[in-house]
Structures are given as structure tokens and as C-alpha cells.
Amino acid sequence: MSLTYKIASSIVRLLGVKKMFLKNKEDMLAYARKENAKVVFDLKKAKKRAERKNYFLFHREVMGYRLLSYQKNQMPAYGAVLYLFGGGMITQPDKLDFSLAERIMEKTGKDVWFLFYPLCSEDVKVDKTYEVSFETYRRMTENYKAENLSVLGFSSGACLALGIFLHNNALGRPLPMPEKIISVSPGGIPDVTLHENREIWEKLNALNPKDIMIEPTYIKTAREIAKGDADLPEYMLDGTVGDFTDFPKTYFYYGENECLYAFADEFQKAMEKYRAPYEIIVGKGMCHCYPLARFFREGREAQDEIIELLKS
């Protein structure tokens, strides 16, 4: 483990980031709305940056939600990556996401579609998030061959990267599968009060002391927020119970010291049940979504590895 990571993780632990995830539903939503009121993306500034760095940034909407397209050239490339940010389905993307989307475009030569999907802090339930994300992927298949498409997601976006295609299977497979899926730190929000979910709840809590960022308690709160009183398919809340039939090669990245690593075995069982190709990569001693950061060696190496996967 690099010294830079050790120092950073110690600072995060001292700052008590985990305490945020102990908030109840109302306080968590209030926190999310306050965070989302901050300006993290300015289209005019982003377009000026694109001009300065000699690439194109296109802006459009999908069902009323912002969609960016990072492109090296004015005409679309042969392939594209759908980028789905994290944030527990309640908070907006941050600068690390935009930097990585730009970097992927530069290093792979592919277009990057960056979707500002509906957040459950906007008084919508997670089925709306699925609807908009699915429609975005459908539009991608109209512009590119499916074998030249990849989907990359982090945290809640990682769940969505898998969930789009669980949804596709539930709908009778109207769309072709992409060439690959890269899912970084996906979890689930199962009903942990049920007996059949007791084991995963115990695993989450066993990993909790090692986790510097997330508290298992948030699993319960997130389910309240994402589902509410709506009657939703369980795969939209817990992807491990979905239908993985005909899934493409799927890469799962986890930090060894994140509580969501508890879901790795569940996804492994699901992939093997449906005979879907997969690989699970575990960062020794690493935290939640560690490949998103480049300032420490392990994150940088994992991120470069992901970009290499997206090149092919």
C-alpha cells in the first residue's frame, strides 16, 4: 500500500466521513439537496475547456435530463462509452467524474456519453432513473454498433451499469448487449430485515470497521429513498437477484476494505448461475471506488487498467 494512500485514508477516517451515512432519510435528503445546489458543472466553461484542449463537447437532453458527449472529432467515433457517475442515487457528479470522462475520450479515441441521470433526491423513484438510462443506451445503439459500446459505472452508477441490462432482459431483450461492462464498487439495497438477506447484512457489518467512507446503515436508508411506497422490481434495488442471461464480459472492481465488497460473492454467484463471463478485481487494502482517484498509485494504476479495457 502506497504511503500517499495511507495518509489520505487516515485523513478521511479522522474527518469522520462515515458519519454522514448514519443520517436518517430526511436528513440525508436535505444533505443531498444542499450538495446538489452547488455548481459543479458550467457548460460554457466546459465548452471553452474543450476548445482549448481541441476536442468537441456536445450537449443534448434525454427525456429532459442532460447528456454530454465528449468527442475528439465533430463526427462521432466508431465506438462509445456510457459513463454513469456515483453518488448513492442522490448526489450529482463531481470534478473527478468530468476529468475521467475527458481522459477516457482522449486515451481511447472513443466518444464518451455522460448522463446526468435522475436522482432520487429529486422526488423521483429509481424506476425513473432506469427509464432515462435505458433510453440513453437505446439512443447509443442507433449511433454505434453494439459491439463497439462499453458501459462504465461507479458506485450507484455501477449498479446502474448492470441494471440497464437486467432491465433489458426483464423487457424481453429489445436492445443488443454492449461489448463490455465495467462496474466499480457496485452494491445493492436489499431489504435486510428479511431472513434471506441476513447473511449479506452480517458481511457488510463485518467489513464496516475497515471501511473509511460508507456505513452499512445507509443500505436501509437508501432503500427507503429509492423505493418509498412504490411497487418496483427487486432487481432495480438489488441487482444480484436480476437475470444476467447473455451478459457481455463484465468487470467488477472492489476495494478490499470497503463494506460493499460483501456483494462481490453475490454477483459472482449470479454471473455463474447465468453462465455470464466476468472478472472480479480487488484492490488490496483499498477503499470504495478507488480507481476514480489518480493522486495515489493504486488508484492511478487501476484507472489506467480500466482505460486500457475500454480501448479494445
C-alpha positions in Angstrom: 0.0 0.0 0.0 1.4 3.4 -1.0 2.3 6.0 1.6 0.1 8.5 -0.2 -2.9 6.3 0.1 -2.2 5.5 3.8 -2.0 9.2 4.6 -5.2 10.0 2.6 -7.2 7.2 4.1 -6.1 8.3 7.6 -7.3 11.9 6.9 -10.6 10.6 5.6 -11.1 8.5 8.7 -10.2 11.4 11.0 -12.7 13.6 9.2 -15.4 11.2 10.0 -16.9 11.0 6.5 -18.8 7.8 7.5 -21.0 9.7 10.0 -22.8 11.2 7.0 -24.2 7.8 6.2 -25.8 7.5 9.6 -28.3 10.3 8.8 -32.0 9.3 8.6 -33.9 9.6 5.4 -35.0 13.3 5.9 -31.5 14.5 6.9 -29.8 12.6 4.1 -32.2 14.1 1.5 -31.6 17.6 3.0 -27.8 17.0 2.8 -28.1 15.8 -0.8 -30.2 18.7 -1.9 -27.7 21.1 -0.4 -24.9 19.4 -2.2 -26.8 19.4 -5.5 -27.4 23.1 -5.2 -23.6 23.7 -5.7 -22.5 24.4 -9.2 -20.1 21.6 -10.2 -20.6 21.8 -13.9 -20.7 25.0 -16.0 -21.5 24.3 -19.7 -19.9 27.5 -21.0 -16.7 26.9 -19.1 -16.7 23.2 -20.1 -17.1 24.2 -23.8 -14.2 26.7 -23.5 -12.1 23.9 -22.0 -12.9 21.6 -24.9 -11.9 24.3 -27.4 -8.7 24.9 -25.5 -7.9 21.2 -25.4 -9.0 20.7 -29.0 -12.0 18.4 -28.7 -15.7 18.7 -29.0 -18.3 18.8 -26.2 -21.9 18.3 -27.3 -24.9 18.9 -25.1 -28.4 17.4 -25.5 -31.2 16.0 -23.4 -32.8 12.6 -22.9 -36.3 12.8 -21.5 -35.4 16.2 -20.0 -32.1 15.2 -18.5 -28.7 16.5 -19.5 -26.5 14.3 -21.7 -22.9 15.3 -22.6 -20.9 13.8 -25.4 -17.1 14.1 -25.3 -15.7 13.7 -28.8 -12.3 14.0 -30.4 -13.9 15.0 -33.7 -17.0 16.7 -34.8 -18.3 13.5 -36.3 -19.0 10.5 -33.9 -16.2 8.0 -33.4 -16.6 4.3 -34.3 -17.3 3.4 -30.6 -18.5 5.0 -27.4 -18.5 4.6 -23.6 -21.6 5.3 -21.5 -20.3 6.9 -18.2 -22.5 6.6 -15.1 -21.4 8.6 -12.1 -21.8 7.6 -8.4 -23.4 9.3 -5.5 -25.8 6.9 -3.9 -28.5 7.8 -6.5 -28.9 11.1 -4.6 -26.0 13.4 -5.3 -24.6 14.9 -8.5 -21.3 14.1 -10.2 -18.1 15.9 -9.2 -15.0 17.1 -10.9 -13.3 13.7 -10.8 -16.0 12.3 -13.0 -15.7 15.0 -15.6 -11.9 14.7 -15.6 -12.1 10.9 -16.1 -14.7 11.2 -18.9 -12.4 13.6 -20.7 -9.4 11.3 -20.1 -11.2 8.2 -21.4 -12.1 10.1 -24.6 -8.5 11.3 -25.1 -6.9 7.9 -24.4 -9.4 5.6 -26.2 -10.4 7.6 -29.2 -14.0 6.7 -28.4 -16.8 9.1 -27.6 -18.0 9.3 -24.0 -21.7 9.8 -23.3 -22.0 11.3 -19.8 -25.6 11.1 -18.5 -26.9 13.3 -15.6 -29.5 10.7 -14.7 -32.5 11.4 -12.5 -31.6 11.5 -8.8 -33.9 10.1 -6.1 -33.3 13.3 -4.2 -35.4 15.0 -6.9 -38.6 13.3 -5.6 -38.4 10.5 -8.2 -38.1 6.8 -7.6 -35.3 4.7 -9.0 -37.5 3.3 -11.8 -37.3 6.8 -13.4 -33.5 6.6 -13.3 -33.7 3.2 -15.1 -36.1 4.6 -17.7 -33.9 7.5 -18.6 -30.7 5.4 -18.6 -32.2 2.7 -20.7 -33.4 5.3 -23.2 -29.9 6.8 -23.4 -28.4 3.4 -24.1 -31.1 2.8 -26.8 -30.0 6.0 -28.5 -26.4 4.9 -28.4 -27.3 1.8 -30.3 -28.8 4.0 -33.0 -25.4 5.8 -33.4 -22.9 3.0 -32.9 -22.7 -0.8 -33.3 -23.4 -2.5 -30.0 -20.1 -4.4 -30.3 -18.3 -1.0 -30.1 -20.1 0.1 -27.0 -19.0 -0.2 -23.3 -20.6 0.9 -20.1 -18.7 2.2 -17.1 -20.2 3.0 -13.7 -19.1 3.9 -10.3 -20.9 3.0 -7.0 -24.6 3.7 -7.7 -23.7 4.2 -11.3 -22.0 0.8 -11.2 -25.3 -0.7 -10.1 -27.0 1.2 -13.0 -24.4 -0.1 -15.4 -25.5 -3.6 -14.6 -29.1 -2.7 -14.0 -29.8 -1.3 -17.5 -29.2 -4.7 -18.9 -31.1 -6.5 -16.2 -33.9 -4.2 -17.2 -33.3 -5.1 -20.9 -33.7 -8.8 -20.0 -36.8 -8.1 -18.0 -38.3 -6.3 -21.0 -37.6 -9.3 -23.3 -34.2 -8.1 -24.6 -35.3 -5.4 -27.1 -31.7 -4.0 -27.3 -28.4 -5.7 -28.1 -25.9 -6.1 -25.3 -22.7 -3.9 -25.3 -19.3 -5.3 -25.8 -18.3 -5.0 -22.1 -19.4 -3.6 -18.7 -17.1 -2.2 -16.1 -18.8 -1.9 -12.7 -16.7 -0.2 -9.9 -17.9 -0.9 -6.4 -21.5 -2.0 -7.1 -23.6 -2.9 -4.2 -27.3 -3.3 -3.6 -30.1 -2.1 -1.3 -31.9 -5.3 -0.4 -34.4 -5.5 2.4 -32.0 -6.5 5.2 -34.9 -7.1 7.6 -35.7 -10.3 5.6 -34.2 -13.6 6.8 -32.8 -14.4 3.3 -30.7 -11.2 3.4 -29.3 -11.8 6.9 -26.0 -13.2 5.6 -25.2 -10.2 3.4 -26.1 -7.8 6.2 -23.7 -9.7 8.5 -20.9 -9.5 5.8 -21.5 -5.7 5.4 -21.1 -5.2 9.1 -18.1 -7.4 9.4 -16.3 -5.2 6.8 -17.5 -1.9 8.4 -14.5 -1.3 10.7 -12.2 -1.4 7.6 -14.3 1.0 5.5 -13.3 4.6 5.8 -16.2 6.0 3.8 -19.5 4.1 3.9 -21.7 2.9 6.8 -23.9 -0.2 6.2 -26.8 1.6 7.8 -27.1 3.6 4.5 -28.3 0.4 2.8 -31.5 0.7 4.8 -31.9 4.5 4.2 -31.1 4.2 0.5 -33.8 1.6 0.1 -36.3 4.0 1.8 -35.3 6.8 -0.6 -35.1 4.8 -3.8 -38.2 2.8 -3.3 -40.6 4.6 -1.0 -44.0 3.1 -1.3 -43.6 2.3 -5.0 -44.0 -1.3 -6.3 -40.7 -1.8 -8.0 -38.9 -4.9 -9.4 -36.4 -6.1 -6.9 -33.5 -6.0 -9.5 -33.8 -2.2 -9.5 -32.9 -2.2 -5.8 -30.7 -5.3 -5.6 -29.0 -6.3 -8.9 -27.8 -9.6 -7.5 -31.3 -11.0 -7.9 -31.6 -10.0 -11.6 -31.4 -12.0 -14.8 -27.8 -11.9 -16.2 -28.7 -14.0 -19.3 -26.4 -13.2 -22.3 -24.5 -10.5 -20.4 -21.2 -9.5 -22.0 -17.8 -9.7 -20.3 -18.3 -7.8 -17.0 -15.5 -6.5 -14.8 -16.2 -5.9 -11.1 -13.7 -3.6 -9.2 -13.8 -3.6 -5.4 -11.6 -2.2 -2.7 -10.7 -4.9 -0.2 -11.5 -2.6 2.7 -15.0 -1.4 1.6 -18.1 -2.8 3.1 -19.7 -3.1 -0.4 -17.1 -5.8 -1.1 -19.6 -8.0 0.7 -21.6 -8.0 -2.6 -18.8 -9.5 -4.7 -19.7 -13.1 -3.8 -23.3 -12.4 -4.6 -22.5 -11.0 -8.0 -20.2 -13.9 -8.6 -23.0 -16.4 -7.8 -25.4 -14.6 -10.1 -22.9 -14.4 -13.0 -22.1 -18.1 -12.6 -25.8 -19.0 -12.4 -26.4 -17.4 -15.8 -23.0 -18.5 -17.2 -22.1 -15.0 -17.9 -18.3 -14.1 -18.3 -16.9 -12.0 -15.6 -13.8 -10.9 -13.7 -13.5 -9.6 -10.2 -10.6 -7.3 -9.5 -9.9 -6.5 -5.8 -7.6 -3.6 -4.7 -5.7 -4.8 -1.7 -6.3 -2.5 1.3 -8.3 -0.1 -1.0 -11.4 1.9 -0.3 -14.7 2.4 -2.1 -14.3 3.5 -5.8 -10.5 3.7 -5.5 -9.9 3.7 -9.3 -11.7 7.1 -9.6 -8.7 8.9 -8.0 -5.3 9.4 -9.6 -3.4 11.0 -6.8 -2.2 7.7 -5.3 -0.5 4.9 -7.1 -3.1 2.2 -6.7 -6.0 4.3 -8.0 -3.9 5.6 -10.9 -2.9 2.0 -11.9 -6.5 0.7 -11.7 -7.8 3.7 -13.6 -5.2 3.2 -16.4 -6.1 -0.5 -16.5 -9.8 0.4 -16.9 -9.0 2.8 -19.8 -7.0 0.0 -21.5 -10.0 -2.2 -21.2 -12.2 0.5 -22.8 -9.8 0.9 -25.7 -10.4 -2.6 -27.1 
